Amino acid sequence: MTASQAWEPALGVMVAPPRVETPAALSDAVRSGNLHGLWWPDHWMGWAPAAAWDSAGLIASVWESPDLYADPFVEMVTLGAAVRPPLVGTAVTDVVRRHPAGLLQSAESVLRALPDTRLVLGLGAGERANLEPYGLRRAPVGRIGETLDVLRQLRDRGQVSLQGEHLTMDRAPLPAPLCREWLSVWLGAHGPRTKALAAGVADGWLPVGLSPRHIRESLVAMGRWPPPAAESHGGPRRDPGKRVWTPAALVPVGIVESDAERARMCRSNALKMLALSWDPAVFRRVGAAHPLGDSADPLRDFVPGWLDRTAALRLLSAVPDEVVGRFIRWGTPEATAKLFGDYTRAGVRHVIAWEVTHLAEPGRRSRSLELLAQAWSMTRRHRTGGPETS
């Protein structure tokens, strides 16, 4: 693909745990032109209760603890060197545990190690599970704005001075010449104030779990419709082009080849543990109540590590199969291609697939990546009207 052939829309994938991930399958998907980005969470505590992890299923035999996360920037270098994706990124890191100068230093180091790769810092306010148990507090919107200000000054000028409410820096140098061209900062924003920051200050927007309709409506409200059609999210470094504001979307998907396979996955305890972090509205849509209560905000406030085994198993038993089937976008490669097309028509320029079937069946990761690449190949073919490329 040449620089004149648009790198948008592009497909990224959330990286699986190290003992589950298959670098060879990732490399094949990248070489096919159907996978452009590798994305990492940035966690200290995981999404599942460790006290009941032995009930999660096969995943517990290869991933010793749901809290066993690697530093994403270290993994970007090691896995990125093997796979050579056009883009690596965080989805997302928070502005509390990492100081903006440290973030930029990490980003510059990754870019030195991966000379053909771009990097996106996906930023957010942070989740309670990653903060409060460690003596930290979720960031107010003001700190997010000041972090964006510091990152922009350091990236563009190599030095920053700021007398803010949350951050104070006095002529602090941090040269980052590669970041000036190859780093973008996208904001994981869902509320009106953070969406305004994403639209007006950040280089892009990275929401989680929103429908295509909701994304398009949000882009209109943010004054970002129609979104630009140029690339800031992929492409060879030798043609950096102009940094363009990029709408992205993190989408939980499960690619299956039959209804029986889907039904089996929906019975997975690992995926039911994941469901505890989902909005009560998902439970209501299948006629169920969220185990944490109908007014809970689990994605932001749930702390799995504070549960003992009895409490964890009690909550797990209250998650119906239908909830797993509703929040995760299950489908064949053909159905998933249609879903991806819906997102790109809604304005998304980088679809990040959180493909979750390996949580239920770890040995299926290679096949799921093959099916994911097939789905994106179909999406590309339908957009261009040309022959399938793979």
Secondary structure as GFF3:
##gff-version 3
##sequence-region A 1 390
A	DSSP	beta_strand	10	14	.	.	.	ID=ss1
A	DSSP	alpha_helix	23	31	.	.	.	ID=ss2
A	DSSP	beta_strand	37	40	.	.	.	ID=ss3
A	DSSP	three_ten_helix	50	55	.	.	.	ID=ss4
A	DSSP	alpha_helix	59	62	.	.	.	ID=ss5
A	DSSP	alpha_helix	72	83	.	.	.	ID=ss6
A	DSSP	beta_strand	87	90	.	.	.	ID=ss7
A	DSSP	beta_strand	93	94	.	.	.	ID=ss8
A	DSSP	alpha_helix	100	113	.	.	.	ID=ss9
A	DSSP	beta_strand	118	124	.	.	.	ID=ss10
A	DSSP	alpha_helix	128	131	.	.	.	ID=ss11
A	DSSP	three_ten_helix	132	134	.	.	.	ID=ss12
A	DSSP	alpha_helix	141	157	.	.	.	ID=ss13
A	DSSP	beta_strand	159	163	.	.	.	ID=ss14
A	DSSP	beta_strand	168	173	.	.	.	ID=ss15
A	DSSP	alpha_helix	177	182	.	.	.	ID=ss16
A	DSSP	beta_strand	183	187	.	.	.	ID=ss17
A	DSSP	alpha_helix	192	200	.	.	.	ID=ss18
A	DSSP	beta_strand	204	205	.	.	.	ID=ss19
A	DSSP	alpha_helix	212	221	.	.	.	ID=ss20
A	DSSP	beta_strand	246	255	.	.	.	ID=ss21
A	DSSP	alpha_helix	259	266	.	.	.	ID=ss22
A	DSSP	alpha_helix	269	275	.	.	.	ID=ss23
A	DSSP	alpha_helix	280	284	.	.	.	ID=ss24
A	DSSP	alpha_helix	298	301	.	.	.	ID=ss25
A	DSSP	three_ten_helix	304	306	.	.	.	ID=ss26
A	DSSP	alpha_helix	309	317	.	.	.	ID=ss27
A	DSSP	alpha_helix	321	327	.	.	.	ID=ss28
A	DSSP	beta_strand	329	331	.	.	.	ID=ss29
A	DSSP	alpha_helix	333	345	.	.	.	ID=ss30
A	DSSP	beta_strand	350	355	.	.	.	ID=ss31
A	DSSP	alpha_helix	357	360	.	.	.	ID=ss32
A	DSSP	three_ten_helix	362	364	.	.	.	ID=ss33
A	DSSP	alpha_helix	365	384	.	.	.	ID=ss34
###
